[in-house]
Amino acid sequence: LVRQPDHALSSAQIARSWRRPEEIGATMWVRFLDAVRYHDDGWRDIERDPILDAAGRPHDFKSIPTAKHVEVWRCGIELAKRRDPYAALLVAR
């Protein structure tokens, strides 16, 4: 199992190896990388006490009930907003 925040960390490590597009300033690039790193923070609490499916496996982002998924997504946006409004916009997208 890979927790969503761990996936986000791996995603950020991959993104850091990319070359920054010329159209994006250095400051915005750093903010983008930060948003990638923390884009799944909304999953932190639910993954500590996961909701299980009928087979006893934890739900992932594709199988979690819609209402709970929306709750996790909104939590992630709120956590990102505390870091940076631009990050919150990216997480919301």
Buried (B, 14 or more C-beta within 10 A) or exposed (E): EEBBBEBBBEBBEEBEEEEEEEEEEEEEBEBBBBBBBBBBBBBBEBBEEBEEEEEEEBBBEEEBEEEEBEBBBEBBBEBBBEBBEBBBEBBEE
